[in-house]
Structure formats: structure tokens, C-alpha cells
């Protein structure tokens, strides 16, 4: 899956992690959260490097991108976002009675056993 799909799934995974689920499903969700956390940390390290490489700051907190660097930053960030990651986690089966918003379900599509949906 693409790295950006992992990044975009974090909020939904965290919400899923707050639900009362069968123990086997909870265990798998925990495994997914640990695997995602590792990739997410790596993502932000590399994204910060790109920001520092192409951006400028006056106060050490807020970055702006000079016009000549914007396209380079966007290109490199897109390359980072589109990196294929082999996240070796077991897909989960959600119980029929779970309440989950459609947009959260969409964000979780790479982690859910589709036979159940």
C-alpha cells in the first residue's frame, strides 16, 4: 500500500482502537497500530527533512517555501507519499454490530478483510 494511505488511516485506526471488540480483533488492531506507528514516525522524519531542505524559517517553527523550491518540495513529497510499503499485518474482521462512519471505513479498507464487508 502507499505510504500516504497509511498516514491517512491513522485517525480511523485510533478510533477503531477505542472500540470494544472481540479479543482476537483487538489484538490484531493493536498489531496494526504498532506497525503503522513505525511507518508514520519514519514518514514524518523524512517529511521534516524535505521541509528543512526546501523551506525557510524565521522563528524555527513556521516554514515557508520560496517560489523556486515549491515545485521541488511538492515533487519530493509526492514521491514520499507514493512509496509502496509492505505492511505485514493480518487483516481484521469487524463484527456486524460495530458502528463506524463510512469515511472511517474507507480509510481502513487496507486493513479489513473485505469478505466481511
C-alpha positions in Angstrom: 0.0 0.0 0.0 1.1 3.6 -0.5 2.6 5.4 2.4 0.0 8.2 2.2 -2.7 5.5 2.7 -1.1 4.6 6.0 -0.8 8.2 7.0 -4.5 8.8 6.1 -5.6 5.7 8.1 -4.2 6.7 11.5 -7.2 8.6 12.8 -9.6 5.9 11.8 -7.3 3.2 13.3 -7.1 5.2 16.5 -11.0 5.4 16.7 -11.2 1.7 16.0 -8.7 1.1 18.8 -11.1 2.8 21.2 -14.0 0.4 20.4 -14.9 -2.7 22.4 -14.0 -5.5 20.0 -13.6 -9.3 20.4 -10.2 -10.1 21.9 -8.8 -11.5 18.7 -9.8 -8.5 16.7 -8.5 -6.1 19.4 -5.1 -8.0 19.3 -4.9 -7.6 15.5 -5.8 -3.9 15.7 -3.0 -3.4 18.3 -0.6 -5.1 15.9 -1.7 -2.8 13.1 -1.3 0.3 15.3 2.2 -0.7 16.2 3.2 -1.3 12.6 1.5 1.9 11.4 3.2 3.9 14.2 6.7 2.8 13.0 5.9 3.8 9.4 4.3 7.0 10.5 7.3 8.1 12.5 9.6 7.3 9.6 7.3 9.3 7.3 7.4 12.4 9.5 11.2 12.2 9.8 11.5 12.3 6.0 8.8 14.9 5.5 10.6 17.2 8.0 13.8 16.7 6.1 12.1 17.9 3.0 10.6 20.9 4.7 14.1 21.8 6.1 15.7 21.2 2.7 13.2 23.3 0.6 11.7 25.7 3.2 12.9 28.7 5.1 12.0 29.8 8.6 12.5 32.9 10.7 11.4 31.6 14.0 12.3 27.9 13.8 8.6 26.9 13.8 6.8 28.2 10.7 8.2 27.3 7.3 7.6 29.0 4.1 8.7 27.8 0.7 10.5 30.2 -1.7 8.8 30.1 -5.1 11.8 28.4 -6.7 11.6 25.5 -4.2 7.8 24.9 -4.1 7.7 22.6 -7.1 10.7 20.6 -5.9 9.1 20.2 -2.4 5.8 19.1 -3.9 7.5 16.7 -6.2 9.6 15.1 -3.5 6.7 15.0 -1.0 4.6 13.3 -3.7 7.3 10.7 -4.2 7.4 10.1 -0.5 3.6 9.8 -0.3 3.5 7.3 -3.1 6.2 5.0 -1.8 4.9 1.4 -1.6 5.1 0.0 1.9 4.8 -3.7 2.6 3.0 -3.6 5.9 2.9 -7.1 7.1 -0.2 -7.2 9.3 -3.1 -9.6 9.4 -6.4 -8.1 8.2 -9.2 -7.8 10.6 -12.8 -8.9 10.5 -15.1 -6.4 12.1 -18.2 -7.5 14.0 -21.5 -6.9 12.3 -22.7 -4.7 15.2 -19.9 -2.2 15.1 -20.8 1.4 14.5 -18.3 3.0 12.2 -18.6 6.0 9.9 -18.3 5.3 6.1 -15.3 7.7 5.8 -13.5 5.8 8.6 -14.4 2.5 7.0 -12.9 3.8 3.7 -9.7 4.8 5.5 -9.5 1.3 7.0 -10.0 -0.5 3.7 -6.4 -1.8 3.5 -6.7 -3.4 7.0 -10.2 -5.0 6.8 -11.0 -8.4 5.5 -13.2 -7.5 2.6 -15.2 -10.7 2.6 -16.9 -9.4 5.7 -17.9 -6.0 4.2 
